[in-house]
Amino acid sequence: MDEVDDSQKAERLYRQEALDKRTQVGRPGRESLKICIDCGEAIPEKRRVAIAGCERGCECQEEFYKENGR
């Protein structure tokens, strides 16, 4: 491997790590939101309790995964 290959590999890893952080379902250590950041609808209490730090309702989370390749 040469420097270009090493650089490309490092960039891929950096991008994947950033994407993984961005697409986390929940944000452990943070309180779940009561209102979905995408649609503005209330997030059900059961979801907020089950997924610590959630930011989206189920339907919006599924759509988010579809748009972001998960």
Secondary structure, DSSP 8 states (H G I E B T S, - for coil): --HHHHHHHHHHHHHHHHHHHHT-S--TTS---SB-TTT--B--HHHHHHSTT--S-HHHHHHHHHHTT-
